[in-house]
Amino acid sequence: MKKVTIGIVSVALGAVALVGIQSLVAATAPAPQSGPPALHDPAVPSLRPDLGLGERLIVVVGGVYATQSEAELASAQLHFGEMQGFYVDQINNFGGLQSAVPQRGPWALVSAFRTQEGADQFAQIAMQAGVANPIITPRVVSLGGTYAGLGQEAAPDGSGPLTAPVPASRPVQQ
């Protein structure tokens, strides 16, 4: 009987010790990081956000809204899979955008492009995601507000993602 009692006590102490070790490991483990793993990998090069400040960009508009919360709700209803999709941004972050869209409101679902091909391709994807009539604007001037999707298109020479202005998007020299 004494051996059975010692065995039970040993098993119980072992279980308590195991739970204690697991709790200690969990308490000292780093908190999980948000975002994609590449965002936190020092081996992956990072670029500063490209706002296209001063550039003449083509904007694909998925809708115009009276409030930021209405725009965010509309954006949440769209499903772009692995892609970012639209960004909620203020129309006044682009010079000329207000006159390029028939709807009126200060907030819009936007994604900006340097090339017509990039804008056209994104508009097709937006329709598949549920946008009935995305608007592709003529070139408007980026005033450098919120990041609005630059970098989602291919470089015209096929060398990879477009990360710099193209001749058509460069600011007009005064």
C-alpha positions as CSV (number, residue, x, y, z in Angstrom):
1,M,0.0,0.0,0.0
2,K,2.9,2.3,0.9
3,K,4.4,1.9,-2.6
4,V,1.1,2.7,-4.3
5,T,0.6,5.9,-2.2
6,I,4.2,7.0,-3.0
7,G,3.6,6.3,-6.7
8,I,0.4,8.3,-6.8
9,V,2.0,11.2,-4.9
10,S,5.0,11.1,-7.4
11,V,2.7,11.2,-10.4
12,A,0.7,14.1,-8.9
13,L,3.9,16.1,-8.1
14,G,5.2,15.4,-11.6
15,A,1.9,16.7,-13.1
16,V,2.1,19.9,-10.9
17,A,5.7,20.5,-11.9
18,L,4.9,20.0,-15.6
19,V,2.0,22.5,-15.4
20,G,4.3,25.0,-13.5
21,I,7.0,24.7,-16.1
22,Q,4.5,25.1,-19.0
23,S,3.1,28.2,-17.2
24,L,6.6,29.6,-16.8
25,V,7.5,29.0,-20.4
26,A,4.2,30.6,-21.6
27,A,4.8,33.7,-19.3
28,T,8.3,34.3,-20.6
29,A,7.6,33.5,-24.3
30,P,7.4,36.7,-26.5
31,A,3.9,37.8,-27.5
32,P,2.9,36.8,-31.0
33,Q,3.5,39.6,-33.5
34,S,0.7,40.9,-35.7
35,G,0.9,41.1,-39.4
36,P,2.6,38.8,-42.0
37,P,5.8,37.1,-40.9
38,A,7.8,38.9,-43.5
39,L,7.0,42.2,-41.8
40,H,9.1,41.1,-38.8
41,D,11.8,39.2,-40.6
42,P,15.0,41.3,-40.7
43,A,16.2,39.4,-43.8
44,V,13.2,40.8,-45.8
45,P,14.0,44.3,-47.1
46,S,11.4,46.9,-46.1
47,L,10.5,50.0,-48.1
48,R,9.2,53.2,-46.6
49,P,5.5,53.8,-47.5
50,D,5.3,55.3,-51.0
51,L,2.6,58.0,-50.9
52,G,3.4,59.2,-54.4
53,L,3.5,62.7,-53.1
54,G,3.0,65.2,-55.9
55,E,2.6,62.5,-58.5
56,R,-0.2,62.3,-61.0
57,L,-1.9,59.0,-60.3
58,I,-4.8,57.1,-61.6
59,V,-7.2,56.3,-58.8
60,V,-9.7,53.4,-58.8
61,V,-12.7,54.4,-56.7
62,G,-15.0,51.8,-55.2
63,G,-17.5,54.2,-53.7
64,V,-17.8,57.6,-52.0
65,Y,-19.3,57.9,-48.5
66,A,-20.4,60.6,-46.1
67,T,-18.5,59.2,-43.1
68,Q,-15.3,57.2,-42.5
69,S,-17.3,54.5,-40.7
70,E,-19.6,54.0,-43.7
71,A,-16.6,53.7,-46.0
72,E,-15.0,51.1,-43.6
73,L,-18.2,49.1,-43.4
74,A,-18.4,49.1,-47.2
75,S,-14.8,48.0,-47.5
76,A,-15.3,45.2,-45.0
77,Q,-18.1,43.7,-47.3
78,L,-15.6,43.3,-50.2
79,H,-13.5,40.2,-50.4
80,F,-10.2,40.5,-52.3
81,G,-8.6,37.3,-51.0
82,E,-4.9,37.7,-50.5
83,M,-4.8,41.3,-51.9
84,Q,-5.3,44.4,-49.8
85,G,-8.1,45.8,-52.0
86,F,-9.3,49.3,-51.4
87,Y,-8.1,51.7,-48.7
88,V,-10.4,54.1,-46.9
89,D,-9.1,57.6,-47.6
90,Q,-10.3,61.2,-47.7
91,I,-11.0,62.5,-51.2
92,N,-9.1,65.7,-50.5
93,N,-5.9,63.7,-50.3
94,F,-5.9,63.8,-54.1
95,G,-6.1,67.1,-56.0
96,G,-8.8,66.8,-58.6
97,L,-10.5,63.6,-57.3
98,Q,-13.7,65.4,-56.1
99,S,-14.4,66.5,-59.6
100,A,-13.5,63.1,-61.1
101,V,-16.2,61.2,-59.2
102,P,-20.0,61.7,-59.7
103,Q,-20.8,61.0,-56.1
104,R,-20.2,63.5,-53.3
105,G,-18.8,62.8,-49.9
106,P,-15.5,63.3,-48.1
107,W,-14.5,59.6,-47.8
108,A,-13.9,57.0,-50.5
109,L,-12.6,53.5,-51.1
110,V,-9.5,54.1,-53.3
111,S,-6.5,52.4,-54.7
112,A,-4.0,54.5,-56.6
113,F,-1.9,53.5,-59.6
114,R,0.9,54.9,-61.7
115,T,-0.1,53.0,-64.8
116,Q,-3.3,52.7,-66.7
117,E,-2.7,48.9,-67.0
118,G,-2.5,48.6,-63.2
119,A,-5.6,50.6,-62.7
120,D,-7.5,48.6,-65.3
121,Q,-6.4,45.3,-63.8
122,F,-7.4,46.3,-60.3
123,A,-10.8,47.5,-61.5
124,Q,-11.4,44.1,-62.9
125,I,-10.5,42.5,-59.6
126,A,-12.7,45.0,-57.8
127,M,-15.7,43.9,-59.9
128,Q,-15.0,40.3,-59.0
129,A,-14.8,41.3,-55.3
130,G,-18.3,42.8,-55.5
131,V,-17.9,46.5,-56.7
132,A,-20.6,47.1,-59.3
133,N,-19.0,50.0,-61.1
134,P,-15.5,51.0,-60.0
135,I,-14.5,54.4,-61.3
136,I,-11.2,54.8,-63.0
137,T,-10.3,58.4,-62.8
138,P,-8.1,60.5,-65.0
139,R,-4.8,61.4,-63.4
140,V,-5.1,63.3,-60.2
141,V,-2.4,64.7,-58.0
142,S,-1.4,62.8,-54.8
143,L,-1.2,65.3,-52.0
144,G,0.6,62.7,-49.9
145,G,-2.1,61.6,-47.5
146,T,-2.9,58.1,-46.4
147,Y,-1.2,55.2,-48.2
148,A,-3.5,54.3,-51.0
149,G,-2.1,51.1,-52.6
150,L,1.0,52.1,-54.6
151,G,3.2,49.2,-55.2
152,Q,0.4,46.7,-56.1
153,E,1.2,46.9,-59.8
154,A,3.9,45.5,-62.1
155,A,6.7,47.7,-63.5
156,P,6.1,48.3,-67.2
157,D,9.5,46.7,-68.1
158,G,8.5,43.5,-66.3
159,S,11.2,43.8,-63.7
160,G,8.9,43.3,-60.7
161,P,6.7,45.5,-58.6
162,L,6.6,49.1,-59.5
163,T,8.2,51.1,-56.7
164,A,9.0,54.4,-58.4
165,P,7.3,57.0,-60.7
166,V,6.8,56.4,-64.4
167,P,7.1,59.3,-66.8
168,A,3.3,59.7,-67.0
169,S,3.0,60.0,-63.2
170,R,5.8,62.4,-62.5
171,P,4.8,65.8,-61.2
172,V,4.4,68.5,-63.8
173,Q,7.3,71.0,-63.5
174,Q,6.2,74.5,-62.9
